[in-house]
């Protein structure tokens, strides 16, 4: 029986492991945490438990066919999202052709992390938790590296990266279990902030790539949450600098040295809004494919990231456009959305890694 090592028990590592196990491989997954969906260990967030909803466009039926995994038990339909954009409010209803969901992230029984872990355990995958990997010299060739935003292996593998910073609060909510997402675009960051809740867990995140968040920005975001929706958290914490894919034309990439990359480490993440769930699931499948047939995996990786350059161009324009012009352009786009969305259908999410590939798969 062929053996396969996977480092990282996040979404992409679990999808890769499940697919390889079903192909007859003996899979071992190492992870630095004590359990799937367990505590963070990024500086500033040590021992914090992830409790948050993660939004993602996803065609559940086609994703099942593509990955061999049914995500419908843990995907909660998200029919709309509220947007606070540079002082104006826009309520956006998704069209039928744009299926969008919230998935719970963390250790909860309804989280997508636990869902994948249960399937992986039932398939016979061996897990080695509390395995902090700081070097990769002893890994066998074609080891799948799925360590997400954790910094050590980015540097060890010589991968380019971009520092990123989060200011966040997470917890539970008892009186309202509805799926909800609120996004905030304002001058406090050239990225954005959001609030989400699903299955009784909730969280708020303000993040910035490239430079640390200013105290003024953090204060303003908390005020926005309180003033617009009466959303308050008892405790906030700042995640120290972690690493994210660089905003360069040379990413994404499938290999580093003689190892296979997947998930955010491979750059299979939307460069504009940093949507990561869809790319993680699809790139996990591609990583497994690459182990079995290298050339086929290379071709498939290219296909799932075909729209990356278009997404990167949008990102660079957004980050460089003067703020007065950016505000007017953003408002115009949101006003046009009800007219444009029905015409574009699922092409609205074309820059999401693997979205068009999965949606058009048979």
C-alpha positions as a printed NumPy array, in Angstrom:
array([[  0.   ,   0.   ,   0.   ],
       [  1.322,   3.419,  -0.951],
       [  1.826,   5.833,   1.933],
       [  1.087,   9.544,   1.828],
       [  2.018,  12.242,   4.332],
       [ -0.052,  15.42 ,   4.634],
       [  1.047,  18.269,   6.881],
       [ -1.924,  20.324,   8.05 ],
       [ -5.44 ,  19.182,   8.972],
       [ -7.265,  22.185,   7.579],
       [ -9.9  ,  22.014,   4.861],
       [ -7.558,  21.376,   1.94 ],
       [ -5.463,  18.798,   3.78 ],
       [ -8.55 ,  16.869,   4.852],
       [-10.062,  16.869,   1.353],
       [ -6.746,  15.658,  -0.092],
       [ -6.481,  12.918,   2.523],
       [-10.023,  11.662,   2.021],
       [ -9.564,  11.446,  -1.737],
       [ -6.244,   9.624,  -1.494],
       [ -7.535,   7.168,   1.091],
       [-10.367,   6.266,  -1.237],
       [ -7.762,   5.541,  -3.908],
       [ -6.032,   3.012,  -1.672],
       [ -3.335,   5.171,  -0.053],
       [ -2.38 ,   4.887,   3.604],
       [ -2.667,   8.526,   4.659],
       [ -1.14 ,  10.174,   7.715],
       [ -2.02 ,  13.778,   8.574],
       [  0.14 ,  15.745,  10.999],
       [ -1.193,  18.887,  12.679],
       [  0.253,  21.199,  15.323],
       [ -3.1  ,  21.672,  17.047],
       [ -4.569,  19.24 ,  19.593],
       [ -7.605,  18.626,  17.381],
       [ -9.22 ,  19.618,  14.098],
       [-10.776,  23.045,  14.483],
       [ -8.771,  23.532,  17.662],
       [ -6.868,  26.441,  19.118],
       [ -4.941,  29.015,  17.147],
       [ -1.257,  29.506,  17.759],
       [ -0.564,  32.615,  15.699],
       [  1.163,  35.308,  17.789],
       [ -1.451,  37.407,  19.553],
       [ -4.091,  34.683,  19.251],
       [ -2.529,  31.794,  21.142],
       [ -5.144,  29.454,  22.607],
       [ -8.021,  31.301,  20.93 ],
       [-10.758,  29.032,  19.593],
       [-12.156,  29.82 ,  16.155],
       [-15.909,  30.45 ,  16.376],
       [-17.079,  32.165,  13.237],
       [-19.105,  31.775,  10.079],
       [-17.194,  31.743,   6.808],
       [-19.107,  32.814,   3.709],
       [-18.509,  31.199,   0.352],
       [-20.242,  30.902,  -3.014],
       [-20.554,  27.193,  -3.768],
       [-22.559,  24.879,  -5.973],
       [-23.118,  22.044,  -3.507],
       [-24.155,  19.43 ,  -6.053],
       [-21.215,  20.11 ,  -8.347],
       [-18.788,  20.33 ,  -5.429],
       [-19.97 ,  16.881,  -4.316],
       [-19.281,  15.512,  -7.782],
       [-15.873,  17.182,  -7.956],
       [-14.501,  16.314,  -4.503],
       [-16.584,  13.245,  -3.684],
       [-17.669,  14.911,  -0.436],
       [-21.164,  16.094,   0.448],
       [-21.049,  19.475,   2.195],
       [-24.798,  20.043,   2.323],
       [-25.127,  18.905,   5.99 ],
       [-22.955,  21.838,   7.14 ],
       [-23.699,  24.521,   4.54 ],
       [-26.332,  27.078,   5.567],
       [-27.916,  29.054,   2.748],
       [-27.159,  32.756,   2.751],
       [-29.817,  34.6  ,   0.791],
       [-28.535,  38.118,   1.301],
       [-25.801,  40.26 ,   2.815],
       [-25.792,  43.777,   4.213],
       [-23.033,  46.086,   3.027],
       [-21.854,  49.314,   4.632],
       [-19.778,  50.95 ,   1.937],
       [-18.027,  54.254,   2.614],
       [-20.969,  55.763,   4.459],
       [-23.808,  54.244,   2.409],
       [-25.857,  51.107,   3.057],
       [-26.686,  48.487,   0.404],
       [-28.772,  45.354,   0.982],
       [-27.752,  42.724,  -1.538],
       [-30.014,  39.76 ,  -2.354],
       [-28.276,  36.907,  -4.129],
       [-29.858,  35.593,  -7.301],
       [-30.833,  31.958,  -7.804],
       [-27.816,  31.434, -10.067],
       [-25.396,  32.497,  -7.303],
       [-25.668,  29.904,  -4.521],
       [-23.898,  31.317,  -1.472],
       [-23.52 ,  29.697,   1.923],
       [-22.178,  30.171,   5.391],
       [-20.16 ,  27.377,   6.951],
       [-19.2  ,  27.274,  10.593],
       [-15.48 ,  27.189,  11.266],
       [-14.053,  25.738,  14.461],
       [-14.535,  22.746,  16.752],
       [-18.358,  22.732,  16.79 ],
       [-20.266,  19.621,  15.742],
       [-21.833,  21.532,  12.837],
       [-18.567,  23.022,  11.583],
       [-17.15 ,  22.132,   8.183],
       [-13.868,  21.272,   9.924],
       [-15.491,  18.608,  12.107],
       [-17.566,  17.346,   9.178],
       [-14.429,  16.622,   7.177],
       [-12.617,  15.186,  10.178],
       [-15.402,  12.657,  10.833],
       [-15.329,  11.518,   7.215],
       [-11.526,  11.274,   7.277],
       [-11.542,   9.275,  10.51 ],
       [-14.186,   6.906,   9.149],
       [-12.047,   6.391,   6.044],
       [ -9.174,   5.257,   8.263],
       [ -6.83 ,   8.225,   8.034],
       [ -4.262,   8.337,  10.83 ],
       [ -4.008,  11.67 ,  12.638],
       [ -0.957,  12.821,  14.575],
       [ -1.937,  15.884,  16.596],
       [  0.326,  18.172,  18.615],
       [  2.962,  17.677,  15.921],
       [  4.597,  21.061,  15.437],
       [  6.536,  20.899,  12.18 ],
       [  9.253,  23.536,  12.001],
       [ 11.298,  21.961,   9.254],
       [ 10.576,  19.83 ,   6.213],
       [ 13.975,  18.326,   5.437],
       [ 12.863,  14.807,   6.354],
       [  9.558,  14.849,   4.467],
       [  9.326,  12.336,   1.617],
       [  8.916,  13.674,  -1.941],
       [  5.35 ,  14.67 ,  -2.865],
       [  4.404,  15.337,   0.737],
       [  1.321,  17.556,   0.667],
       [  1.858,  20.784,   2.618],
       [ -1.427,  22.309,   3.784],
       [ -0.362,  24.517,   6.681],
       [ -2.418,  27.578,   5.792],
       [ -1.336,  30.913,   7.238],
       [  1.185,  29.458,   9.692],
       [  4.473,  31.196,   9.024],
       [  7.258,  28.674,   9.6  ],
       [  6.947,  26.604,   6.445],
       [  6.361,  29.594,   4.17 ],
       [  9.867,  30.686,   5.116],
       [ 11.411,  27.222,   5.145],
       [ 10.124,  26.539,   1.647],
       [ 11.332,  29.909,   0.395],
       [  7.832,  31.005,  -0.621],
       [  7.065,  34.697,  -1.126],
       [  4.373,  35.993,   1.193],
       [  2.573,  39.091,   2.39 ],
       [  2.226,  39.988,   6.081],
       [ -1.38 ,  40.317,   7.222],
       [ -3.025,  41.528,  10.416],
       [ -6.384,  40.753,  12.054],
       [ -8.346,  42.502,  14.773],
       [-11.119,  40.174,  15.785],
       [-13.667,  39.002,  18.309],
       [-15.479,  35.655,  18.389],
       [-17.994,  33.9  ,  20.563],
       [-21.471,  32.423,  20.741],
       [-24.948,  33.862,  20.506],
       [-27.988,  32.265,  22.127],
       [-31.007,  34.266,  20.976],
       [-30.422,  34.374,  17.205],
       [-29.235,  31.397,  15.153],
       [-30.011,  32.877,  11.731],
       [-27.258,  33.016,   9.126],
       [-26.082,  36.579,   8.722],
       [-23.204,  38.458,   7.116],
       [-22.496,  42.179,   7.266],
       [-19.561,  43.641,   5.36 ],
       [-17.873,  46.971,   6.019],
       [-15.751,  48.821,   3.485],
       [-14.368,  52.08 ,   4.787],
       [-11.171,  54.053,   5.136],
       [ -9.973,  52.007,   8.1  ],
       [ -8.407,  49.459,   5.699],
       [ -7.871,  48.901,   1.98 ],
       [ -9.173,  45.417,   2.625],
       [-12.466,  45.146,   4.515],
       [-14.187,  44.037,   7.701],
       [-17.116,  41.752,   8.361],
       [-19.468,  40.315,  10.948],
       [-20.956,  36.832,  10.564],
       [-23.053,  34.405,  12.557],
       [-24.27 ,  30.864,  11.954],
       [-25.299,  27.915,  14.148],
       [-25.085,  30.068,  17.249],
       [-21.473,  31.148,  16.75 ],
       [-20.484,  34.646,  15.721],
       [-17.43 ,  36.708,  14.994],
       [-16.177,  40.02 ,  13.647],
       [-12.917,  40.557,  11.789],
       [-11.09 ,  43.634,  10.56 ],
       [ -8.04 ,  42.753,   8.505],
       [ -5.341,  44.376,   6.45 ],
       [ -2.672,  42.98 ,   4.18 ],
       [  0.702,  44.637,   3.912],
       [  0.65 ,  46.99 ,   6.884],
       [ -0.498,  46.858,  10.523],
       [ -3.896,  48.177,  11.531],
       [ -3.95 ,  51.566,  13.225],
       [ -5.627,  51.995,  16.597],
       [ -7.954,  54.56 ,  15.022],
       [ -9.131,  51.951,  12.533],
       [ -9.79 ,  49.378,  15.234],
       [-11.748,  51.854,  17.33 ],
       [-13.792,  52.939,  14.339],
       [-14.713,  49.362,  13.41 ],
       [-15.965,  48.611,  16.912],
       [-18.023,  51.815,  16.781],
       [-19.484,  50.803,  13.41 ],
       [-20.656,  47.477,  14.795],
       [-22.216,  49.087,  17.851],
       [-23.808,  52.013,  16.036],
       [-25.219,  50.134,  13.037],
       [-26.463,  46.938,  14.68 ],
       [-25.835,  47.149,  18.386],
       [-23.218,  44.41 ,  18.067],
       [-20.907,  44.247,  21.063],
       [-18.213,  41.812,  22.134],
       [-16.731,  41.455,  25.596],
       [-13.236,  40.873,  24.314],
       [-11.214,  41.75 ,  21.252],
       [ -7.743,  40.59 ,  20.378],
       [ -5.205,  41.422,  17.717],
       [ -3.685,  38.636,  15.712],
       [ -0.01 ,  39.291,  15.209],
       [  1.506,  39.287,  11.768],
       [  0.728,  36.093,   9.875],
       [  1.517,  35.252,   6.276],
       [ -0.836,  35.308,   3.304],
       [ -0.308,  34.761,  -0.426],
       [  1.516,  37.681,  -2.074],
       [ -0.384,  39.941,  -4.44 ],
       [  1.931,  39.174,  -7.35 ],
       [  1.531,  37.788, -10.845],
       [  3.806,  34.833,  -9.998],
       [  1.251,  33.175,  -7.729],
       [ -0.498,  30.7  ,  -7.353],
       [  1.937,  27.766,  -7.383],
       [  1.474,  24.028,  -6.921],
       [  5.019,  23.053,  -5.922],
       [  7.76 ,  24.147,  -3.58 ],
       [ 10.945,  22.116,  -3.895],
       [  9.684,  18.537,  -4.253],
       [  6.513,  19.051,  -2.207],
       [  2.901,  19.646,  -3.262],
       [  1.174,  22.775,  -1.986],
       [ -2.521,  23.19 ,  -1.374],
       [ -4.992,  25.62 ,   0.182],
       [ -3.909,  29.172,   0.98 ],
       [ -0.244,  28.123,   0.918],
       [ -0.636,  27.424,  -2.81 ],
       [ -2.307,  30.786,  -3.376],
       [ -5.647,  29.18 ,  -4.273],
       [ -7.528,  31.984,  -2.608],
       [ -9.504,  34.894,  -4.026],
       [ -7.001,  37.797,  -4.156],
       [ -9.648,  40.507,  -3.752],
       [-11.976,  39.381,  -0.947],
       [ -9.726,  36.599,   0.396],
       [-12.524,  34.02 ,   0.099],
       [-10.675,  30.837,   1.035],
       [-13.162,  27.992,   1.558],
       [-13.916,  27.198,  -2.074],
       [-10.279,  27.303,  -3.125],
       [ -9.265,  25.141,  -0.172],
       [-11.767,  22.407,  -1.014],
       [-10.968,  22.373,  -4.72 ],
       [ -7.182,  22.613,  -4.33 ],
       [ -7.309,  19.736,  -1.831],
       [ -8.801,  17.584,  -4.559],
       [ -6.145,  18.805,  -6.996],
       [ -3.347,  17.979,  -4.537],
       [ -4.62 ,  14.399,  -4.316],
       [ -4.847,  14.283,  -8.102],
       [ -1.234,  15.46 ,  -8.356],
       [  0.017,  12.643,  -6.127],
       [ -1.611,  10.093,  -8.434],
       [ -0.877,  11.761, -11.785],
       [  1.53 ,  14.686, -11.691],
       [  0.816,  16.045, -15.171],
       [ -2.935,  15.812, -14.708],
       [ -2.622,  17.649, -11.399],
       [ -0.546,  20.422, -12.978],
       [ -3.143,  20.914, -15.709],
       [ -6.029,  20.926, -13.22 ],
       [ -4.277,  23.404, -10.922],
       [ -3.85 ,  25.749, -13.855],
       [ -7.54 ,  25.449, -14.676],
       [ -8.82 ,  26.156, -11.159],
       [ -6.647,  29.27 , -10.925],
       [ -7.23 ,  30.442, -14.489],
       [ -8.953,  33.658, -13.392],
       [ -6.343,  34.594, -10.789],
       [ -4.792,  37.376, -12.876],
       [ -8.199,  38.974, -13.432],
       [ -8.847,  38.902,  -9.688],
       [ -5.402,  40.305,  -8.974],
       [ -5.964,  43.159, -11.437],
       [ -9.217,  44.07 ,  -9.652],
       [ -7.376,  43.929,  -6.337],
       [ -4.556,  46.195,  -7.473],
       [ -6.989,  48.726,  -8.948],
       [ -8.983,  48.737,  -5.711],
       [ -5.885,  49.304,  -3.604],
       [ -4.44 ,  52.054,  -5.805],
       [ -7.574,  54.036,  -6.686],
       [ -7.826,  57.371,  -4.838],
       [-10.413,  57.152,  -2.075],
       [-12.918,  59.729,  -3.453],
       [-13.016,  57.92 ,  -6.809],
       [-13.13 ,  54.505,  -5.133],
       [-16.195,  55.498,  -3.123],
       [-18.127,  56.652,  -6.187],
       [-17.105,  53.601,  -8.219],
       [-18.139,  51.228,  -5.422],
       [-21.528,  52.901,  -5.011],
       [-22.118,  52.706,  -8.777],
       [-21.276,  48.995,  -8.874],
       [-23.673,  48.227,  -6.037],
       [-26.481,  50.217,  -7.634],
       [-25.992,  48.319, -10.898],
       [-25.85 ,  44.903,  -9.222],
       [-29.604,  44.082,  -9.42 ],
       [-29.507,  44.638, -13.165],
       [-26.166,  43.032, -13.933],
       [-26.295,  39.959, -11.663],
       [-29.106,  38.095, -13.48 ],
       [-27.246,  38.537, -16.77 ],
       [-23.923,  37.281, -15.423],
       [-25.212,  34.359, -13.331],
       [-22.375,  32.358, -11.825],
       [-19.793,  34.383, -13.785],
       [-19.981,  36.943, -10.963],
       [-17.764,  34.562,  -9.   ],
       [-15.452,  33.692, -11.876],
       [-12.335,  34.894, -10.009],
       [-12.961,  32.52 ,  -7.101],
       [-10.445,  29.648,  -7.423],
       [-12.113,  26.651,  -9.039],
       [-15.612,  28.142,  -9.083],
       [-16.178,  28.051, -12.823],
       [-14.365,  24.729, -13.137],
       [-16.58 ,  23.075, -10.527],
       [-19.789,  24.787, -11.64 ],
       [-19.26 ,  23.644, -15.223],
       [-18.129,  20.132, -14.328],
       [-20.339,  17.217, -15.372]])
